[in-house]
Every structure is written in structure tokens, then in C-alpha cells.
Amino acid sequence: MISKDNAEHYIWGDRCDGWYLVNRQNMLIIHEKMPPKTSEKRHFHSISRQFFFVLEGVLTMELEGEKYEIGAQQGIEIPPESKHQARNDTESTLEFMVISHPTTRGDRTDLTE
């Protein structure tokens, strides 16, 4: 069994948390937590396809210039090569799952634009 209680934990971005639930070359599943008013860098993956599924809160996803607000029990797919940025624009904590196939390890290009 795996849960946040026994999964490998890491800190990313500005005070954000992640827990590796599955960490394999062909699949990566992470439970992530973003405090209010935090974001990741805008980026893309050349090979990896991702699916973000919100557990609690509202995820603002900028995807190829379009803004999506994804609420609890909703998700969004991010195709390879798609420029995107996950943000928590709210005053509440955001928790979500992100599933990547294959892993995003070594397959991320940060953008400065």
C-alpha cells in the first residue's frame, strides 16, 4: 500500500509538496499540494503525456495560452509538446494527482516567456 504517509516526499517551486505514489520510467504518479497563490514555471514535455486530477480546491491550468479552472473531481489532459503552467490562484490549499506517461524525468523544458 502507498499513501502520502509512506511515499517519498519532496518540495518543489515555492512551498509546494509532492509525494511519489508510482515512480517508474514508464509511469509517474504524484500527489501534489499547492498552498494559496503558488505556481510552477511554464514549461512543456517533449514525450510525456500528463493528466491532472483535482482532489481538493481549484487548479488554474494555462494550456497553450488558454486558461482553465479545474475543480474537485475534475481533470485535464496535457498532450506532449503543449506549453502549460499549473497555478493555485485561490486563497485555499489545492491538492491534485498528476499522472505522467512515460515519466517526465529528463523530459521537461522550462520556458522564459
matplotlib code that plots the C-alpha trace (Angstrom):
import matplotlib.pyplot as plt

x = [0.0, 1.1, -0.1, 1.1, 2.1, 4.7, 5.5, 8.8, 8.2, 9.8, 9.4, 9.1, 8.5, 7.5, 6.5, 4.7, 4.7, 4.8, 4.6, 5.7, 3.0, 4.4, 7.9, 8.8, 10.3, 7.0, 4.7, 4.9, 2.0, 2.4, 0.1, 0.8, -0.2, 0.0, -0.5, -2.6, -1.1, 1.6, 2.6, 5.0, 7.2, 5.6, 7.1, 6.5, 7.3, 8.6, 7.4, 5.3, 1.6, 0.1, -3.3, -4.1, -7.0, -8.1, -8.8, -9.4, -9.5, -9.3, -6.4, -5.8, -4.1, -2.8, -2.5, -1.3, -2.5, -5.9, -6.9, -8.9, -10.2, -10.5, -12.5, -12.6, -13.3, -12.4, -9.3, -7.4, -5.1, -1.8, -0.5, 3.2, 4.8, 2.0, 3.1, 1.5, 1.6, -0.3, -1.3, -3.3, -4.8, -7.1, -6.8, -7.3, -4.9, -5.0, -4.4, -4.3, -2.9, -0.7, -0.2, 2.6, 3.2, 6.1, 7.9, 8.7, 12.2, 14.6, 11.7, 11.0, 11.9, 11.2, 10.1, 11.1, 8.2]
y = [0.0, 3.5, 6.8, 10.3, 8.9, 6.5, 7.8, 9.6, 13.3, 16.3, 20.1, 22.0, 25.5, 28.0, 25.9, 23.2, 19.5, 16.3, 12.6, 9.9, 7.3, 5.5, 6.3, 4.2, 5.0, 4.2, 5.9, 8.6, 9.3, 12.1, 13.5, 17.3, 20.1, 23.8, 26.5, 29.5, 31.9, 29.5, 28.3, 26.2, 27.5, 27.5, 24.5, 21.6, 17.9, 16.5, 12.9, 12.7, 12.9, 14.1, 14.0, 16.3, 15.3, 17.7, 16.2, 19.5, 23.1, 24.7, 24.3, 27.0, 25.5, 27.7, 25.4, 26.8, 30.3, 29.2, 29.4, 26.5, 26.3, 22.7, 22.0, 19.0, 15.7, 17.2, 16.7, 17.9, 16.1, 17.7, 16.3, 16.2, 19.4, 21.5, 24.6, 24.7, 26.1, 24.9, 27.6, 28.0, 31.4, 31.0, 31.6, 27.9, 24.9, 22.9, 19.1, 17.1, 14.0, 14.2, 11.0, 11.1, 8.5, 8.0, 9.7, 13.4, 12.8, 14.3, 15.4, 19.0, 22.3, 25.4, 28.5, 32.1, 33.7]
z = [0.0, -0.8, 0.6, 1.4, 4.9, 3.5, 0.0, -0.9, -0.3, -2.0, -2.0, -5.4, -6.5, -3.9, -0.8, -2.8, -1.8, -3.8, -3.0, -5.4, -5.4, -8.5, -9.8, -12.8, -16.2, -18.0, -15.5, -12.8, -10.4, -7.9, -5.3, -5.1, -2.8, -3.6, -1.0, -1.9, -4.6, -5.8, -9.3, -11.2, -14.1, -17.5, -19.4, -21.8, -22.1, -25.4, -24.9, -21.7, -21.7, -18.4, -16.7, -13.7, -11.5, -8.7, -5.3, -3.4, -4.4, -7.8, -10.2, -12.8, -15.8, -18.5, -21.6, -24.9, -24.0, -22.7, -19.1, -17.5, -13.9, -12.8, -9.7, -7.3, -9.1, -12.5, -14.6, -17.7, -20.1, -21.3, -24.6, -25.3, -26.6, -25.0, -23.1, -19.7, -16.2, -13.1, -10.6, -7.4, -7.8, -4.8, -1.1, -0.3, -0.5, -3.7, -3.9, -7.1, -8.7, -11.8, -13.9, -16.5, -19.2, -19.6, -16.7, -17.0, -15.7, -18.2, -20.4, -19.2, -20.9, -18.8, -20.7, -20.0, -22.0]

ax = plt.figure().add_subplot(projection="3d")
ax.plot(x, y, z, "-o")
ax.set_aspect("equal")
plt.show()
